[in-house]
């Protein structure tokens, strides 16, 4: 098994800490954006929106998009998933058929 890349792990820990700090600092703005998202979607789809799981997904998707845009405007970016351990021929650099798979960003932070 390859050695742990301490620089990558440290950089990731710093980006996670900055992300979490940004969520705390802008918590009121995030709440405002989520409330605006609910209001906008209820104006568009009716006062009883959402009445299904799909409606909840729309709220989550649209709200997440708006919150990420707000935070990016303020210089807070979510951490990028790290792939510090590479095994054999399946590392990101050697997979020319799917290079986009190595640059996926997800909001989950560990």
C-alpha positions, 0 to 999 in steps of 0.5 A: 500500500502506498504511503499517505500523502501528507501534503494532500491530507493537510490541504484537504483538512484546511479546505474543510476547516475553511468551508465549515467556518464559512458555513458558520459565518454566513449561516444567516445569509444561508437561511435567507437564501433557503427561505427565498428559494422556498418562496420562489418555488411556491410562487411558481408552483403554488402555495401547497408546494411541495407535495411530493418527494420530487418537489423536495428534491427540487427545493434541495437542488435549487437551494444548494445551487443558490447557497453555493453561488452565494458562498462562492461570491464571498470567497468560500468554496467547498472542499474538493474530494481527494484521491490521494491514494492511487492503485495500479492502472485505475488512477485518474491520470491513466484513465483517458476514457473518463477524465471527468470522473476525477474532477467531480465535486460533492457537497459531502465533507468528511 
